[in-house]
Amino acid sequence: MDRLEAMRVFVHVVDAGSLSGAARALDMPLPTVSRRLSDLERRLKTQLITRSTRQLTLTDSGLEYVTTCRRILEEIEQAERQAAGEYAAPKGDLVITAPIVFGRMYLLPIVTEFLKAYPEINVRLVLGDRSLNLLEDHVDLAVRIGTLPDSSLIATRLGTTRRVVCGSPAYFAEKGTPQHPRELRDHACVTFEGLDAATQWLFSTGKTSLAVPIQSRLAVSTAEAAIDAAVAGVGVTRVIAYQVAARCRDGILKQVLEDFEPEAWPISMLYAGQGRLPLKARAFLDFTGPRLRSAVSIVP
């Protein structure tokens, strides 16, 4: 039995919460996952997981062993990186994740410059509005927009941005321009599922929050679709300021209710705080940090 491979399978089973989830994550047949786990328990002569039809529960031995497995696997990964020269020179593969529109507008141009400056580093840029788990999804650095939960990740602040309500001038000419958030009850709204609820929007009135019920005439799953619908006159939408900055400058869209905008959201770059930071990641932070701060500083 390959003990390291068995440890890796065990950790994936714990993280996924099921054998089938671990099999998908590892791209491994389900019977193989089950066999590896059974072989590991047989070798240790103890039960690590209590299996039921609905869930897997770690035993006391399993709780202690999974912590040890994580530490051993992390140390091996560190040793492999060091042997590959990742701590001697900036080289290797980097996985970066960012929100779709922000990544395309602001991060991608900087990444192309970075690749020219560091020919021995390759970048995989994952753009998506769903936050990935840096450790589980093997991501080196992530750009996040919004309040960050407490975690072991290290965050570098890049700037802030706002949530804005906007619509087409033609729509406002026909339906009227809302002067207070409560007036949105009389307007058709285009909701973006990744930003706000489809039933109400939160605003700020001084130091208090105001929850306003809205009528979602159209719910979409991307900011681009919400913006396109607003341009087409379907209704008003709420997105992040930089996503509509150009259209507002060109008069295609008009921002409203600016005096009631919620508190600004931070824009941050995150990376895992465990162990020594590889030079490729340090090089990316040092190269992109000032450039992103400069780009973010002109975001409305």
C-alpha positions as CSV (number, residue, x, y, z in Angstrom):
1,M,0.0,0.0,0.0
2,D,1.2,3.5,-0.9
3,R,0.8,5.2,2.4
4,L,1.2,8.8,1.1
5,E,-1.4,8.1,-1.6
6,A,-3.7,6.6,1.1
7,M,-3.3,9.7,3.2
8,R,-4.1,11.9,0.3
9,V,-7.3,9.9,-0.4
10,F,-8.3,10.0,3.3
11,V,-7.9,13.8,3.4
12,H,-10.0,14.2,0.3
13,V,-12.7,12.0,1.7
14,V,-12.8,14.2,4.8
15,D,-12.8,17.4,2.8
16,A,-15.5,16.2,0.4
17,G,-17.6,14.7,3.1
18,S,-18.2,11.5,1.1
19,L,-16.4,8.8,-0.8
20,S,-18.1,9.8,-4.1
21,G,-17.1,13.5,-3.6
22,A,-13.5,12.4,-3.1
23,A,-13.6,10.2,-6.1
24,R,-14.7,13.1,-8.3
25,A,-12.1,15.4,-6.8
26,L,-9.3,12.9,-7.4
27,D,-10.7,11.6,-10.7
28,M,-10.5,8.1,-9.3
29,P,-13.0,5.3,-9.4
30,L,-15.2,5.1,-6.4
31,P,-14.3,1.4,-5.6
32,T,-10.6,2.5,-5.6
33,V,-11.3,5.3,-3.1
34,S,-13.2,2.9,-0.8
35,R,-10.4,0.2,-1.1
36,R,-7.7,2.7,-0.3
37,L,-9.5,3.9,2.8
38,S,-10.2,0.4,4.0
39,D,-6.5,-0.6,3.4
40,L,-5.4,2.4,5.5
41,E,-7.7,1.5,8.4
42,R,-6.6,-2.1,8.2
43,R,-2.9,-1.1,8.3
44,L,-3.5,1.3,11.3
45,K,-5.7,-1.3,13.0
46,T,-8.3,1.3,13.8
47,Q,-11.5,2.9,12.3
48,L,-10.9,6.4,11.0
49,I,-14.4,7.1,9.7
50,T,-17.9,6.0,10.8
51,R,-20.0,5.4,7.7
52,S,-23.7,5.8,7.4
53,T,-26.2,6.1,4.6
54,R,-26.3,9.9,5.0
55,Q,-22.9,11.0,6.2
56,L,-19.3,10.2,7.2
57,T,-18.2,11.0,10.7
58,L,-14.6,11.1,11.9
59,T,-13.8,8.9,14.9
60,D,-11.4,10.3,17.6
61,S,-8.6,8.5,15.9
62,G,-9.6,9.9,12.5
63,L,-9.6,13.5,13.9
64,E,-6.1,13.1,15.2
65,Y,-4.8,11.3,12.1
66,V,-6.3,13.7,9.5
67,T,-4.4,16.6,11.2
68,T,-1.2,14.7,10.9
69,C,-1.9,13.7,7.3
70,R,-2.4,17.3,6.3
71,R,0.9,18.4,7.9
72,I,2.9,15.6,6.3
73,L,1.4,16.2,2.8
74,E,2.0,20.0,3.1
75,E,5.6,19.4,4.1
76,I,6.1,17.0,1.2
77,E,4.6,19.6,-1.2
78,Q,7.0,22.2,0.3
79,A,10.0,19.9,-0.2
80,E,9.0,19.3,-3.8
81,R,8.7,23.0,-4.5
82,Q,12.0,23.6,-3.0
83,A,13.7,20.8,-5.0
84,A,12.1,22.2,-8.2
85,G,13.7,25.5,-7.5
86,E,10.6,27.5,-6.7
87,Y,12.4,29.1,-3.7
88,A,15.6,29.8,-5.7
89,A,14.3,31.6,-8.7
90,P,10.8,32.9,-9.8
91,K,9.7,30.0,-12.0
92,G,6.9,27.4,-12.3
93,D,3.1,27.5,-12.6
94,L,0.9,30.0,-10.9
95,V,-2.9,29.7,-10.5
96,I,-4.7,33.0,-10.0
97,T,-8.4,33.5,-9.6
98,A,-10.5,36.7,-9.8
99,P,-14.1,37.8,-10.5
100,I,-15.0,37.6,-14.2
101,V,-15.4,41.3,-15.1
102,F,-12.6,42.6,-12.8
103,G,-10.2,39.9,-14.0
104,R,-10.9,40.7,-17.7
105,M,-10.8,44.4,-17.3
106,Y,-8.0,45.0,-14.8
107,L,-6.0,41.8,-14.0
108,L,-5.6,40.3,-17.5
109,P,-3.7,43.2,-18.9
110,I,-1.3,43.1,-16.0
111,V,-0.8,39.4,-16.2
112,T,0.2,39.7,-19.9
113,E,2.9,42.2,-18.8
114,F,4.0,39.9,-16.0
115,L,4.5,37.0,-18.4
116,K,6.8,39.1,-20.5
117,A,8.8,40.1,-17.5
118,Y,9.0,36.5,-16.1
119,P,9.4,34.1,-19.0
120,E,9.9,31.1,-16.7
121,I,6.5,31.5,-15.0
122,N,3.3,30.2,-16.5
123,V,-0.1,31.5,-15.3
124,R,-3.5,29.8,-15.2
125,L,-6.0,32.6,-14.7
126,V,-9.4,31.3,-13.4
127,L,-12.1,33.9,-13.8
128,G,-15.4,33.2,-12.0
129,D,-17.8,34.9,-9.6
130,R,-17.8,31.8,-7.3
131,S,-15.0,32.0,-4.6
132,L,-12.6,29.1,-4.8
133,N,-11.0,27.5,-1.8
134,L,-7.3,28.3,-2.2
135,L,-6.0,25.2,-0.5
136,E,-8.5,22.7,-1.8
137,D,-8.5,24.1,-5.3
138,H,-4.7,24.6,-5.4
139,V,-5.0,28.3,-6.1
140,D,-1.9,30.4,-5.3
141,L,-3.5,33.9,-5.2
142,A,-7.0,35.2,-5.4
143,V,-8.6,38.7,-6.0
144,R,-11.7,39.1,-3.8
145,I,-14.3,41.9,-3.8
146,G,-16.3,42.3,-0.6
147,T,-15.9,41.8,3.2
148,L,-13.5,39.0,3.9
149,P,-14.3,36.3,6.5
150,D,-11.8,35.5,9.2
151,S,-9.4,32.9,8.0
152,S,-5.8,31.9,7.9
153,L,-5.3,33.6,4.6
154,I,-3.2,36.7,4.2
155,A,-4.9,39.7,2.6
156,T,-3.4,42.6,0.8
157,R,-5.8,45.6,0.4
158,L,-5.8,47.0,-3.2
159,G,-8.6,49.5,-2.9
160,T,-12.4,49.7,-2.7
161,T,-15.4,49.8,-5.0
162,R,-19.1,50.6,-4.8
163,R,-22.4,48.9,-5.6
164,V,-24.4,51.2,-7.8
165,V,-28.0,51.3,-9.2
166,C,-28.3,52.2,-12.8
167,G,-30.6,52.1,-15.8
168,S,-30.9,53.4,-19.3
169,P,-31.8,57.1,-19.9
170,A,-34.8,55.9,-22.0
171,Y,-36.1,53.7,-19.2
172,F,-35.9,56.6,-16.7
173,A,-37.5,59.0,-19.2
174,E,-40.5,56.6,-19.5
175,K,-40.8,55.4,-15.9
176,G,-39.3,58.3,-13.9
177,T,-36.0,58.5,-12.0
178,P,-36.2,57.2,-8.4
179,Q,-35.1,59.7,-5.8
180,H,-35.3,57.4,-2.8
181,P,-34.7,53.6,-2.6
182,R,-38.4,53.0,-1.6
183,E,-39.5,54.2,-5.0
184,L,-37.9,51.1,-6.5
185,R,-41.1,49.3,-5.5
186,D,-42.6,50.9,-8.6
187,H,-39.8,49.9,-10.9
188,A,-38.8,46.8,-12.8
189,C,-35.5,45.4,-11.6
190,V,-32.9,43.2,-13.2
191,T,-31.2,41.2,-10.4
192,F,-27.7,39.6,-10.6
193,E,-27.7,36.5,-8.5
194,G,-24.1,36.8,-7.6
195,L,-24.5,40.3,-5.9
196,D,-27.9,40.8,-4.2
197,A,-31.1,38.9,-3.3
198,A,-33.8,38.8,-5.9
199,T,-36.4,40.0,-3.4
200,Q,-34.8,43.1,-1.8
201,W,-31.8,45.4,-2.0
202,L,-30.0,46.9,0.9
203,F,-29.2,50.7,1.1
204,S,-27.6,53.0,3.6
205,T,-29.3,55.9,5.2
206,G,-26.7,57.6,7.4
207,K,-25.5,54.9,9.9
208,T,-28.5,52.6,9.4
209,S,-29.3,50.1,6.7
210,L,-32.5,50.1,4.7
211,A,-33.9,46.9,3.1
212,V,-36.1,47.7,0.2
213,P,-38.4,45.1,-1.5
214,I,-38.0,45.0,-5.2
215,Q,-39.8,43.4,-8.2
216,S,-37.3,41.2,-10.1
217,R,-38.6,41.2,-13.6
218,L,-35.4,39.4,-14.8
219,A,-32.9,37.4,-12.8
220,V,-29.6,36.6,-14.4
221,S,-26.4,34.8,-13.3
222,T,-23.8,37.1,-14.7
223,A,-23.1,40.9,-14.3
224,E,-22.7,41.2,-18.1
225,A,-26.2,39.9,-18.7
226,A,-27.7,42.3,-16.0
227,I,-25.9,45.2,-17.6
228,D,-27.0,44.3,-21.1
229,A,-30.6,44.0,-19.9
230,A,-30.5,47.4,-18.3
231,V,-29.0,48.9,-21.5
232,A,-31.9,47.4,-23.4
233,G,-34.4,49.1,-21.1
234,V,-35.7,46.1,-19.2
235,G,-35.3,47.9,-15.9
236,V,-32.9,49.1,-13.3
237,T,-30.1,46.9,-12.1
238,R,-27.4,46.9,-9.3
239,V,-23.9,46.0,-10.2
240,I,-20.4,47.0,-9.1
241,A,-19.2,50.4,-10.1
242,Y,-16.3,49.4,-12.4
243,Q,-18.6,47.1,-14.4
244,V,-20.6,50.0,-15.7
245,A,-18.1,52.9,-15.6
246,A,-17.6,53.1,-19.3
247,R,-21.3,52.9,-20.2
248,C,-22.1,55.6,-17.6
249,R,-19.3,57.8,-19.0
250,D,-20.8,57.3,-22.5
251,G,-24.3,58.1,-21.4
252,I,-25.6,54.6,-22.2
253,L,-26.5,54.1,-18.6
254,K,-27.3,56.5,-15.8
255,Q,-26.5,56.0,-12.1
256,V,-29.2,56.8,-9.5
257,L,-29.6,56.8,-5.7
258,E,-25.9,57.6,-5.2
259,D,-26.6,59.2,-1.8
260,F,-28.0,55.8,-0.5
261,E,-25.2,53.5,-1.6
262,P,-24.1,50.9,0.9
263,E,-20.6,51.0,2.5
264,A,-17.9,50.5,-0.1
265,W,-16.5,47.0,-0.6
266,P,-12.7,46.3,-0.2
267,I,-10.8,44.8,-3.1
268,S,-8.1,42.4,-1.8
269,M,-5.6,39.9,-3.0
270,L,-5.3,36.8,-0.8
271,Y,-2.8,34.0,-0.5
272,A,-2.3,31.2,2.0
273,G,-0.3,32.1,5.0
274,Q,1.1,28.6,5.6
275,G,4.8,28.0,5.0
276,R,7.2,30.0,2.9
277,L,5.9,31.9,-0.1
278,P,7.4,30.6,-3.4
279,L,9.3,33.2,-5.3
280,K,6.9,32.9,-8.2
281,A,4.1,34.1,-6.0
282,R,6.2,36.8,-4.4
283,A,7.2,38.1,-7.8
284,F,3.5,38.2,-8.9
285,L,2.5,40.1,-5.7
286,D,5.3,42.6,-6.1
287,F,4.6,43.1,-9.8
288,T,0.8,43.3,-9.8
289,G,0.2,44.9,-6.4
290,P,1.2,48.5,-7.3
291,R,-0.3,48.2,-10.8
292,L,-3.6,46.9,-9.5
293,R,-3.7,49.6,-6.8
294,S,-3.2,52.2,-9.5
295,A,-5.9,50.7,-11.7
296,V,-8.4,50.4,-8.8
297,S,-7.7,54.0,-7.6
298,I,-9.4,55.3,-10.8
299,V,-12.4,53.0,-10.4
300,P,-15.5,55.1,-9.7
